[in-house]
């Protein structure tokens, strides 16, 4: 009996030792795994900031957006997230162009813009029908399309970026400002300005000052306008100030009262922004928005000046993928051929 009790005690001891050994190994392994995971993860403050860039890809000019994206991606080491916005019937083509070309390495999201939000807000105007395209108003709805970012860059599709987009993203927005733009009076010199005959650079060129609603704003018609083709926006301020609602209000008032016209300064999207942001926007470095390259095919900037420019904008009728146009060689160097073979360049004869 005593022998049996002793055997049981030995077995119990061995069982306890075995269980302790198993428990020790398990705890030790979990600690090692946890330490390994901790070693591989970066603290949040050291993670690279993501720069969101919004650009529209319209059906008839998708090659423009792809060239702009290529120029941005090629000239920076920053962590860019491209939001490529299109209408439903173009989304698959946008994806194919990116995934079957040199752009396949970019970080991107394709976003559908539903034009139903514009119903009753756009006044038909046949003078420049391209300005009434739904994607021209995407910039009004940035917070509805982009959710998790505090600061966002919006670019028109007819631009080429020659500088590091990080610099543009680092634009300082003053307290209470929802956006930064380039003033139309910040061209390099008066001499350059004089070459752009007929160019509008004041509110008079965009708003009809014969209308009471415009007069009642109390804005001098000689006030310098700005160009919303390049925007650095603060989403928190944009939502706080209900910018989108304000823009929609002035769109609807224009439908009712014809307060502005695309035959004036050149954009039904510009005029409501001039009203809503009057006196409440920050400035973008002028070299980050060298524009009017599409204004007149007979007007050219100096080559030296264009080399200094950080961003080139072919706003106007004469686009660099079409004929006639100027400085199209700078644009074509960033062109990404269409895998579907639909978008083609119209080259100069020379």
C-alpha positions in Angstrom: 0.0 0.0 0.0 2.8 2.4 0.9 4.6 1.5 -2.4 1.5 2.2 -4.4 1.1 5.6 -2.7 4.7 6.5 -3.4 4.2 5.6 -7.1 1.2 7.8 -7.3 3.1 10.7 -5.8 5.9 10.3 -8.3 3.4 10.1 -11.2 1.6 13.2 -9.9 5.0 15.1 -9.6 5.9 14.1 -13.2 2.5 15.2 -14.5 2.9 18.6 -12.7 6.4 19.0 -14.2 5.2 18.2 -17.7 2.3 20.6 -17.4 4.6 23.4 -16.2 7.0 22.7 -19.1 4.1 23.0 -21.7 2.8 26.2 -20.1 6.3 27.7 -20.0 6.9 27.0 -23.7 3.5 28.4 -24.7 4.0 31.7 -22.8 7.5 32.0 -24.1 6.4 31.5 -27.7 3.6 34.1 -27.5 6.0 36.6 -25.9 8.5 36.0 -28.7 5.8 36.4 -31.4 4.5 39.6 -29.7 8.0 41.0 -29.6 8.6 40.1 -33.2 5.4 41.9 -34.3 6.3 44.9 -32.2 9.7 45.1 -33.7 8.2 45.1 -37.3 5.6 47.8 -36.7 6.4 51.5 -36.9 5.1 53.8 -34.3 2.2 55.9 -35.8 4.2 59.2 -35.8 6.9 57.7 -38.0 4.5 56.3 -40.7 4.7 58.2 -44.0 1.8 60.6 -44.6 -0.5 59.8 -47.5 -1.1 62.6 -50.0 -4.6 62.3 -51.6 -4.7 63.7 -55.2 -8.1 64.0 -56.9 -8.3 64.0 -60.7 -11.1 63.4 -63.1 -10.9 61.1 -66.1 -13.5 62.0 -68.7 -14.4 59.7 -71.5 -13.3 61.8 -74.4 -10.0 63.1 -72.8 -9.0 60.2 -70.5 -5.4 60.5 -71.8 -5.1 63.9 -70.1 -5.7 62.4 -66.6 -3.2 59.6 -67.3 -0.5 62.0 -68.4 -1.1 64.2 -65.3 -0.9 61.1 -63.0 2.3 59.9 -64.7 3.9 63.3 -64.2 3.0 63.5 -60.5 4.1 59.9 -59.8 7.4 60.3 -61.6 8.5 63.5 -59.9 8.0 62.6 -56.2 9.0 60.0 -53.6 5.9 60.9 -51.5 3.2 58.4 -50.7 0.5 59.4 -53.2 -3.0 58.0 -53.2 -4.8 59.0 -56.5 -8.5 59.3 -56.5 -9.5 58.9 -60.1 -13.0 60.1 -60.6 -15.2 59.1 -63.5 -18.8 58.4 -64.6 -20.2 54.9 -64.3 -19.7 54.0 -68.0 -16.0 54.8 -67.9 -14.8 53.1 -64.7 -13.7 49.8 -66.3 -11.8 51.7 -69.0 -10.0 53.8 -66.3 -9.0 50.7 -64.5 -7.8 48.9 -67.6 -5.7 52.0 -68.7 -3.9 52.1 -65.3 -3.5 48.4 -64.8 -2.3 47.7 -68.3 0.3 50.5 -68.6 3.3 51.9 -66.8 0.9 53.3 -64.2 0.2 49.9 -62.7 2.6 50.7 -59.8 0.5 53.7 -58.5 -1.6 53.6 -55.4 -5.1 54.5 -56.6 -8.9 54.3 -56.0 -11.5 54.7 -58.7 -14.5 56.8 -57.6 -17.8 57.0 -59.4 -19.4 60.5 -59.6 -23.2 60.3 -59.9 -24.4 63.4 -61.9 -27.8 63.1 -60.3 -26.6 65.5 -57.7 -26.4 68.2 -60.4 -30.1 67.9 -61.4 -31.7 71.4 -61.5 -28.4 73.1 -60.8 -26.8 73.7 -64.2 -28.1 76.2 -66.7 -27.9 75.0 -70.3 -25.4 77.1 -72.3 -24.2 76.1 -75.7 -21.3 78.5 -76.1 -18.8 76.0 -74.5 -20.7 72.8 -73.8 -17.6 71.0 -72.6 -17.7 73.2 -69.5 -21.1 71.7 -68.6 -19.8 68.2 -68.3 -20.7 66.7 -64.9 -17.1 66.0 -63.9 -16.4 69.7 -64.2 -18.3 70.0 -60.9 -16.5 67.2 -58.9 -14.4 69.9 -57.1 -17.7 71.1 -55.5 -18.2 67.7 -53.8 -14.8 66.7 -52.5 -16.0 65.8 -48.9 -18.6 63.5 -50.4 -16.0 61.6 -52.4 -13.0 61.7 -50.1 -13.7 60.7 -46.5 -10.6 59.8 -44.4 -8.3 62.8 -45.3 -7.9 66.1 -43.6 -6.1 67.8 -46.6 -6.7 67.1 -50.3 -5.2 68.2 -53.6 -7.6 68.6 -56.5 -6.2 69.0 -60.0 -7.8 69.6 -63.4 -6.9 66.9 -65.9 -5.2 69.3 -68.4 -2.1 69.8 -66.2 1.4 68.5 -66.0 3.4 68.5 -62.7 7.1 69.1 -63.0 7.8 69.6 -59.3 7.5 67.4 -56.2 3.8 67.3 -55.3 4.8 67.2 -51.7 5.6 71.0 -52.0 2.1 71.8 -53.2 0.6 69.6 -50.4 2.6 71.5 -47.8 0.9 74.8 -48.8 -0.1 76.6 -45.6 -3.8 77.3 -45.3 -4.7 80.2 -42.9 -6.9 79.6 -40.0 -10.5 79.4 -41.1 -9.7 78.9 -44.8 -11.2 75.9 -46.5 -9.0 76.1 -49.6 -6.0 77.6 -51.4 -6.0 78.9 -55.0 -3.8 80.8 -57.4 -4.7 84.5 -58.0 -5.2 85.4 -61.6 -3.2 88.5 -61.0 -0.1 86.6 -60.1 1.3 86.0 -63.6 5.1 86.4 -63.8 5.0 89.9 -65.2 2.7 92.6 -66.7 4.5 91.8 -70.0 3.2 88.2 -69.9 -0.2 89.4 -69.1 -0.3 91.8 -72.1 0.3 88.9 -74.4 -2.9 87.2 -73.4 -5.3 89.5 -75.2 -8.9 89.2 -74.0 -7.9 87.2 -70.9 -10.2 87.7 -67.9 -8.6 88.1 -64.5 -11.2 90.0 -62.5 -14.7 89.2 -61.1 -16.2 91.4 -63.9 -15.2 88.6 -66.4 -17.2 86.0 -64.5 -20.2 87.6 -62.9 -23.0 89.7 -64.5 -22.9 92.9 -62.5 -26.2 94.1 -64.0 -28.0 91.5 -61.8 -29.2 92.6 -58.3 -28.0 89.4 -56.6 -24.4 90.1 -57.8 -24.5 93.8 -56.9 -25.8 93.0 -53.4 -22.6 90.9 -52.8 -20.7 94.1 -52.4 -17.7 92.7 -54.3 -15.8 95.2 -56.5 -15.9 94.1 -60.2 -12.2 94.8 -60.4 -11.4 92.3 -57.7 -8.7 89.8 -58.9 -10.2 86.4 -59.7 -8.6 83.0 -59.0 -8.4 79.8 -60.9 -9.9 76.6 -59.3 -8.0 74.2 -61.6 -5.5 73.6 -58.7 -6.9 73.4 -55.2 -5.4 72.5 -51.8 -8.4 72.0 -49.6 -9.0 71.5 -45.8 -11.9 69.0 -45.6 -12.7 69.9 -41.9 -13.1 73.6 -42.7 -15.0 72.7 -46.0 -17.6 70.7 -44.1 -17.7 73.1 -41.1 -18.5 76.0 -43.5 -20.9 73.9 -45.6 -19.0 75.0 -48.7 -20.8 72.4 -50.9 -24.2 73.7 -49.8 -23.1 77.3 -50.5 -21.9 76.4 -54.0 -25.1 74.5 -54.8 -27.1 77.6 -53.6 -25.4 79.8 -56.2 -25.7 77.2 -58.9 -29.5 77.1 -58.4 -29.7 80.9 -58.2 -27.9 81.0 -61.6 -30.4 78.6 -63.1 -33.2 81.0 -62.0 -31.5 84.4 -62.6 -28.7 83.8 -65.1 -26.0 85.4 -62.8 -23.0 84.3 -64.8 -22.2 82.7 -68.1 -19.6 80.3 -69.5 -19.3 82.7 -72.4 -17.7 85.2 -70.1 -14.5 84.3 -68.1 -14.6 80.7 -69.1 -16.3 78.4 -66.7 -19.6 77.9 -65.0 -17.7 76.1 -62.3 -15.5 79.1 -61.5 -18.2 81.7 -60.9 -19.9 80.1 -57.8 -16.5 79.5 -56.3 -15.5 83.1 -56.8 -18.6 84.1 -54.8 -18.3 81.5 -52.0 -14.5 81.9 -51.4 -14.3 85.7 -51.8 -11.8 87.0 -49.3 -11.6 83.5 -47.6 -8.9 81.6 -49.3 -5.1 81.1 -49.0 -2.6 81.6 -51.8 -0.7 78.9 -53.8 2.9 79.6 -54.9 2.5 81.1 -58.4 5.0 78.6 -59.8 2.6 75.8 -58.8 0.0 77.0 -61.3 1.4 78.4 -64.5 -1.7 78.5 -66.6 -3.3 79.8 -69.9 -1.1 77.5 -72.0 -4.3 76.6 -73.8 -5.5 80.2 -74.3 -3.9 81.1 -77.6 -1.9 78.8 -80.0 0.1 81.8 -81.1 1.2 82.8 -77.6 4.2 81.1 -75.9 6.1 81.4 -72.7 9.9 81.4 -72.7 11.5 78.0 -72.4 13.5 79.1 -69.4 10.4 80.1 -67.6 8.6 76.9 -68.4 11.6 74.9 -67.0 11.2 76.8 -63.7 7.5 76.1 -63.5 6.3 73.4 -61.0 2.9 72.9 -62.7 1.7 73.7 -66.2 -2.0 74.1 -67.0 -3.4 74.2 -70.5 -6.7 75.9 -69.5 -8.5 77.3 -72.5 -9.7 75.7 -75.8 -6.3 74.6 -77.2 -5.4 71.4 -75.4 -1.9 69.8 -75.8 -3.3 66.5 -77.2 -5.0 68.4 -80.0 -4.1 70.7 -82.9 -3.4 73.6 -82.7 -1.7 73.9 -79.3 1.5 75.2 -77.8 4.2 73.6 -75.7 2.6 70.3 -76.4 6.1 68.6 -76.4 6.2 69.2 -72.6 2.8 67.4 -72.3 3.6 64.6 -74.7 6.7 63.6 -72.7 4.3 62.3 -70.0 1.7 60.8 -72.3 0.7 57.2 -71.5 -0.6 55.3 -74.6 -4.1 54.0 -74.4 -4.0 50.1 -74.1 -7.4 50.1 -75.8 -6.1 52.3 -78.7 -9.1 54.7 -78.4 -7.4 57.9 -77.3 -5.0 59.2 -79.9 -2.8 62.3 -80.2 -3.4 64.8 -83.0 0.1 65.8 -83.8 1.4 69.0 -85.4 2.4 68.8 -89.0 5.8 70.2 -88.1 
